Amino acid sequence: MYPSTFFGLLLETNARLLRRRVLAIREQSWLMIAVMASFVLGYWGASYLMFHHGFRFLASLPGVGGMVVERMLYLFFAFLFVMLLFSNMIIGYSSLFKSQETQWMLTLPVPAHEVFRWKLVETSVLASWAFIFLAAPMIVAYGLARGVGWIFYLKVFVLFLPFTMIPAAVGSLVILAVTRYLHRRVFKWVLFGVGAMVLLACVFFVRPINAADLQESQMIGALDQILRNSRFTRYPLLPSSWVAQSMIAWGDGWMWKGTFFFLVVLSNALLAGVICVAASGRIFYDGWSRNHSQGSFKLGIEMLDKTIALPRSWLLEPVLRLFPRLDSCTRALIVKDIRVFWRDTSQWSQFVIFFGLLGLYVINLRNVTYDWHNEYWAVFIAFLNLGASSMTLGTLTTRFVFPQFSLEGKRLWIVGMVPFGLKRVLLQKFWLSSVVAILITTSLTLVSCLLLHVPAWLTLLFSATGVLMSFGLCGIAVGVGALFPNFGTGSTANRRDDNPAKIVSGFGGTFCFVLSLVYIAVVIAIEAAPMWLQFYGGILRRDQQPWAMVGAWMIVSLISLLATTIPMQLALKRVENMEM
Amino acid sequence: MIRTENLTKTYGGLLAVNDLNLDIAQGEFFAFLGPNGAGKTTSIKLLTGLLKPSSGRAVICGHDIQTEPVEARRGISYVPDFPFLYDKLDPLEFMLLVGQLYGMERPEILRDSEELFDTFDLNGARQQLIENLSHGTRQRVALAAALLHNPRVLIIDEPMVGLDPRSARVVKNVLKQRSRAGMTVFLSTHVLNIAEELADRIGILNHGRLIAVGTKDELRRQSGHDGALEDAFLTLTRTEQEIAASR
């Protein structure tokens, strides 16, 4: 078979599959379509406004405005390039080495390198479309700020196509080399080493701009610091700098300079593609075979590899014995949930990345110096921190708590048949996740408030709010998880219900995340209102503020009660009548 | 049609397939038996070229699967226990894709698909997307697609999983009929009576080693049991502890 025939057939098939998926949206509920559409439009609108105001503000800085705007573009594309590289590597690995489709293709009378080429194209499309979607508001904001014509947007879109090919090719080469030449055990330690180095580098070298420096008198110094720290993004061998230069040149009306850098991007993309495809010949098949010949992946940390030993009786049981009123069924379910989570390696990678980022956030808090005797700054930073912590919790509950009920899917035959019924299963999930969430939120709030020198009364307020939000967010996640479960199609070949990440990516997960964000925004807005009224509105007197804060907290309590009980009540009613 | 020469595969320190030597003729129905973890699926993956052997080689339809993979795969069809199908295609669209991937012309695919849909009783499912089909129906679609290009060798792993008795009977008849018509069938299964009913020869794998191969009567003689294949199988695959206990 000619390669073009193979490509043509797969293109045709994938076009048909895409069309079917798009048409399937019509069969979804209007609520789902409305949530999705408002999420997309909300993101575009908010990002556009943020970039628009950001560009306007930076451009207005005397003397350095244009330079700072340009540097922001360099930074943006450098960040995008790194994200694309990682995204291509992660998607490429599962698409090339873990997909059932790849295994099927390798049994066809088609050379393995043709399968690789197809998968390379597929990976780059899957890994890149979201970034184009994310970058679109920034491009529009920049274009409008520069007053360019519509052709600019078309040119930038065309520029993005070869740009996305470079990280796709480089990422695939890295994946090929790792799977072919590096034993998993070596790779694992390399990965740990790189991770540790990145963490150390962030601890020692990343110094956020001091809030105190952003006072007007020191603005120039702070900008100088930004420009100095971001100089690496102009490195001439970075593909992101070619894209930025091309876009800036086209924005300034220098067509030939822009075209030159476009051609630099294009030629490098083609070269990377040729090297990748040429190298793939034998390496891909060898890597595939090697990857499927090494047994299960072990972490190499004795405690984790053996597991799995951790939540066995020596740790779990004594903790549970502290609660003698827990009946044996609830106790058994708690032990089962903790063990299943602990042993599910697919949860671990995301959990580690998630808490790694959280660790970086907390570590960097010590660098955020500001005049904490200045009440305005103290309150502002404290609320910013509450927002960050709540968003973290919201993401955490959506990612890890929401899929819990769906994950029971095929296990419902046993869990649903136990004498106390599904209602108690749901309540057990709610209480277990709430307790874990409270532990995480309270410790996060206390540590961050301590590092930020947040006043004691605000620390107390935020801790109490954290407890309320833990209940609220877990109520939303468990409730929506049971109302919109994703059990897959029931086919044994469809493993969708086994993968928590895929469960979250459906309608229920999106709805849960949007609802969590709305709840967080409402809570923070209500709690911040007395401060806003005092500092900006001048409506509240200083002596009225404590009472206003207490009032705000009472309203937040009421809203949290509703956020917890409404989804939970609906979910309990649903599982009561659920047919298994 | 299928020949393996000292085929060996190691996973780290584990010897998954140890020195496998097979010679399966054209039109032969060969059943591959073995306890869980014996190395059956690994052997199949070596035969289909999905895995590289640590040593030895597999020759399918006269072509070494490692050095001439495309030529060898032209003559093979492989149906795993959980076959891959595109969920958003209907069965006919999937047949068209598979047929064209094997170089068949569209009219030929349509004609042969009609015949296979009749054989496998898939006419009621042809308008539905594969995602809406039951496991048994999906299994039949996969089998129909595997037979579409008239392979010279069919390698099939646990074909009866999820099939109702009627469908299982249809599949057994089709496999036997194709085998008589010259197609070599290599069937891996746990279900001993399927092997007993269909196979010309049976190979028993245990701990990666082919411990017995022959007709049903030859295996019975080898095991010293005259009764059902189950007794012969259990005797041949006894563990050392079981042997010691029986003494």
Boltz contact constraints between the chains, C-beta under 6 A:
constraints:
  - contact:
      token1: [A, 1]
      token2: [B, 103]
      max_distance: 6.0
  - contact:
      token1: [A, 9]
      token2: [B, 100]
      max_distance: 6.0
  - contact:
      token1: [A, 13]
      token2: [B, 97]
      max_distance: 6.0
  - contact:
      token1: [A, 17]
      token2: [B, 88]
      max_distance: 6.0
  - contact:
      token1: [A, 20]
      token2: [B, 88]
      max_distance: 6.0
  - contact:
      token1: [A, 100]
      token2: [B, 84]
      max_distance: 6.0
  - contact:
      token1: [A, 101]
      token2: [B, 84]
      max_distance: 6.0
  - contact:
      token1: [A, 104]
      token2: [B, 84]
      max_distance: 6.0
  - contact:
      token1: [A, 106]
      token2: [B, 50]
      max_distance: 6.0
  - contact:
      token1: [A, 107]
      token2: [B, 48]
      max_distance: 6.0
  - contact:
      token1: [A, 107]
      token2: [B, 78]
      max_distance: 6.0
  - contact:
      token1: [A, 108]
      token2: [B, 101]
      max_distance: 6.0
  - contact:
      token1: [A, 109]
      token2: [B, 70]
      max_distance: 6.0
  - contact:
      token1: [A, 109]
      token2: [B, 73]
      max_distance: 6.0
  - contact:
      token1: [A, 109]
      token2: [B, 74]
      max_distance: 6.0
  - contact:
      token1: [A, 111]
      token2: [B, 70]
      max_distance: 6.0
  - contact:
      token1: [A, 289]
      token2: [B, 51]
      max_distance: 6.0
  - contact:
      token1: [A, 289]
      token2: [B, 52]
      max_distance: 6.0
  - contact:
      token1: [A, 293]
      token2: [B, 11]
      max_distance: 6.0
  - contact:
      token1: [A, 295]
      token2: [B, 11]
      max_distance: 6.0
  - contact:
      token1: [A, 489]
      token2: [B, 131]
      max_distance: 6.0
  - contact:
      token1: [A, 491]
      token2: [B, 135]
      max_distance: 6.0
  - contact:
      token1: [A, 492]
      token2: [B, 82]
      max_distance: 6.0
  - contact:
      token1: [A, 492]
      token2: [B, 135]
      max_distance: 6.0
  - contact:
      token1: [A, 493]
      token2: [B, 82]
      max_distance: 6.0
